[in-house]
């Protein structure tokens, strides 16, 4: 059972602020990729799409002389750490299952290895979110600058919510029949 939908998340002004700061179109595209990767990998699509939607909400805008400085960002970035904390707090306040909220937050934490000195050993959910993010990356961070209107975003998230709901219902029906 889903406690919180992607549309519920998007309704929060706090969420919209950080989603737009990091690239709303990118976040939605990554959530869509995560849905399909989750289905292919037998990972919970509800957790995967939420983690993917929120994966960059910890971004800080690294500017120098009034312009985005990609190199400064790459040198100092800890967005996954900040984003995991923000997402967890937001999801708990929305009424997400605490276990699910923690899994989502940890998937956000491990969606990138940009702040690690070694390698990351990811579980299946974490790997789905990382693959979904990589699927939409563009050189120089340009994927963060794609544009989508609020109406288009709301519609895309509603459509994705329906896909997730259908797959969750199908999975529950299959489990009952076994």
Secondary structure, DSSP 8 states (H G I E B T S, - for coil): --SS-HHHHHHSHHHHHHHHHH-HHHHHHHHHHHHHHHHHHT--HHHHHHHHHHTTTT----EETTEE-HHHHHHH--HHHHHHHHHHHHHHHHT--HHHHHHHHHHHHTS--TT-SS-----HHHHHHHHHHHHT--GGGGGGG----HHHHHHHHHHHHHHHHHHHHHHHHHHHH-
